[in-house]
Amino acid sequence: MTFQRARSAEQREERRRTILDTALAMLDEMPVADVSLNELSRRVGLAKSNVLRYFESREAVLLELLDRALSDWLSELAGELAAGVEPGRPAGERAERFAAVVAHSLARRTVLCDLIGAQAGVLEHNVSTGAVVRFKRSALAGLGAMAELVRRYVPEVGEEAASVCLLAMILTGGLWTHCRPSPSALAAYEVDPALAALHLDLAPALANGLALLIGGAMRRNESTAQAG
């Protein structure tokens, strides 16, 4: 594919969408670490310098994809929670179900998890302050929407909902990397079966971690209420 020079605002926006869609397709084939600006430019049919007219760096492309993926996920999560969590159940059961639904929802979205895992260490580097500000503002709004879902299904969490959501995203990124061990680590698990406890599967590990976060927040909120 070879593009003519984009002259109108509509053409420039179409070019941006093409770059983003192409990068997203690449992420279906390879991890974030393997997505290069050279290959992206080749697939789009533009010189690398022309791609940089629309995005300041490879990381800027991926950061925008993360923003879009988080928004899409949150839009779908509300329906998944409505189908998976019964409001009338005891608080502990609701907390466990909420954690399980969120964990399995994220685990199915491997591209989103890969982008979350790369956010702090990769995607927020080699980008301008303005790009990070735009992303952070959008992410903050997304965390607010997620916190509303926590308060809807597990109101016992109270004012800790926002902290739970922020830590949940950090936990997701950390677990994602640990759940994809290197060949050497896989070999170590085979050599010493006692190490198998360290070989984690994303969905159950994330569900357990989220349940612990929510349970701790519930207890803290209860203690605060009693002290008040």
Sequence and secondary structure as in RCSB ss.txt:
>XXXX:A:sequence
MTFQRARSAEQREERRRTILDTALAMLDEMPVADVSLNELSRRVGLAKSNVLRYFESREAVLLELLDRALSDWLS
ELAGELAAGVEPGRPAGERAERFAAVVAHSLARRTVLCDLIGAQAGVLEHNVSTGAVVRFKRSALAGLGAMAELV
RRYVPEVGEEAASVCLLAMILTGGLWTHCRPSPSALAAYEVDPALAALHLDLAPALANGLALLIGGAMRRNESTA
QAG
>XXXX:A:secstr
       SHHHHHHHHHHHHHHHHHHHTTS GGG  HHHHHHHHTS HHHHHHH SSHHHHHHHHHHHHHHHHHH
HHHHHHHHH  TTS HHHHHHHHHHHHHHHHHH HHHHHHHHHIIIIITSSS HHHHHHHHHHHHHHHHHHHHHH
HHH GGGGGGHHHHHHHHHHHHHHHHHHTS  HHHHHHHHH GGGGGG   HHHHHHHHHHHHHHHHHHHHHHHH
HH 
